[in-house]
C-alpha cells in the first residue's frame, strides 16, 4: 500500500513538472560549474620545451637514442634505447575547472553570456631530456671528490632507461580568464534546455605571466528540477593560445621586446553545475 502511494505521488510530481509552463525565453540565468578533462591532444613538452619530447621524429633523435648511446653504444644498445623510448609512459595533461556563469536568453532562443573561469592543469608521466639527465648524473659524481666517474657502459644503460624516470607536476599551469559566450537554445517549453555555445575570452597564466586567448565550443543541457532551480551538464572543447613578450634584440635596439605566440593547448572536458533562473 505504501509503495502504491509513493508511486502515485511520484507520478503526480513528474506530470506536474512536465505540464507546468517552463518557458526558457526572456530569462536570466546564474550558475556555478565544475569540470574535469577527459582528454587532451597536447603533450607537456609542447608547453614546456625543457621536458622530454616523446615523439619519434627526425628532429628528436637526441631523446630517442641519446648522445652517449649514439656515439658509443652497440647496435643492440641502440635498439634497446629505441624500444625503451617507444614503450615508456607518454606525458599527459589533465585539468580541473571552476566557473561562475551568467546568461540572458532572448525570445529568439539566442543567449548572451558572461563567465569567470579558473582552470588548473597537471602534467603526468613527464621526464627530463636525456641530455639533462646525464648532466645531472655528472653533477652527482662530482659531489664525491674520491669518485672517478661512472663506467661508460653504466652511463649508456642509464641513458637508455631515462625515459622511464617519470614524475608529475601538479602545478603545471594555472589559468584565470573571463569570456563572452553566444548560445542557441533549441527548446522553448521543456524541463530540458539543450543548447550549443561558442565563447571567446582573455586571461592570464599564473606562472609564466603569459596572456591567454581562449576559445571554446560547448554542447550541453539544463535540466530543470523546479521552476527556478536546474542542473547543468556540458561537454566542452577549449583552445588556449599563450602570448608573451620575448626579448628579440636587433642591431639598433638590443633590448627590443616582441609579443610572440609561445604555445597552444587543446582540452576536452565534461562539466556539471547547479543554477537558478530569475
NORPESUL-V877486 format. One record per backbone hydrogen bond with DSSP energy under -0.5 kcal/mol. CO is the residue of the C=O (numbers start at 1). NH is the residue of the N-H. Records with the same first field share a line. If there is no record, write none. Layout:
CO->NH + NH
//
This chain:
1->5
2->6
3->7
4->8
5->9
6->10
7->11
8->12
9->13
10->14
11->15
12->16
13->17
14->18
15->19
16->20
20->22
22->190
27->105
28->278
29->103
30->276
31->101
32->274
33->99
34->272
35->97
36->270
39->268
43->46 + 47
44->47 + 48
47->49
48->51
50->129
52->54
54->56
55->57
57->60
58->61
60->63 + 64
61->65 + 66
66->70
67->71
68->72 + 73
69->73
74->78
75->79
76->80
77->81
78->82
79->83
80->84
81->85
82->86
83->87
84->88
92->124
94->122
95->37
96->120
97->35
98->118
99->33
100->116
101->31
102->114
103->29
104->106 + 112
105->26 + 27
106->109
109->185
110->106
111->183
112->104
113->181
114->102
115->179
116->100
117->177
118->98
119->175
120->96
121->172 + 173
122->94 + 124
123->169
124->92
126->167
127->52
129->133
130->134
131->135
132->136
133->137
134->138
135->139
136->140
137->141
138->142
139->143
140->143
141->144
143->145
144->147
151->155
152->156
153->157
154->158
155->159
156->160
157->161
158->162
159->162
161->164
162->165
164->166
167->126
168->170
169->123 + 172
173->121
174->206
175->119
176->204
177->117
178->202
179->115
180->200
181->113
182->198
183->111
184->196
188->24 + 190
191->224
193->222
194->186
195->220
196->184
197->218
198->182
199->216
200->180
201->214
202->178
203->212
204->176 + 206
205->209
210->205
211->243
212->203 + 214
213->241
214->201
215->239
216->199
217->237
218->197
219->235
220->195
221->233
222->193 + 224
223->231
228->277
229->225 + 226
230->275
231->223
232->273
233->221
234->271
235->219
236->238 + 269
237->217
238->267
239->215
240->265
241->213
242->262 + 263
243->211
244->246 + 260
246->258
253->250 + 256
256->248
258->246 + 260
260->244
263->242
265->240
266->42
267->238
268->38 + 39
269->236
270->36
271->234
272->34
273->232
274->32
275->230
276->30
//
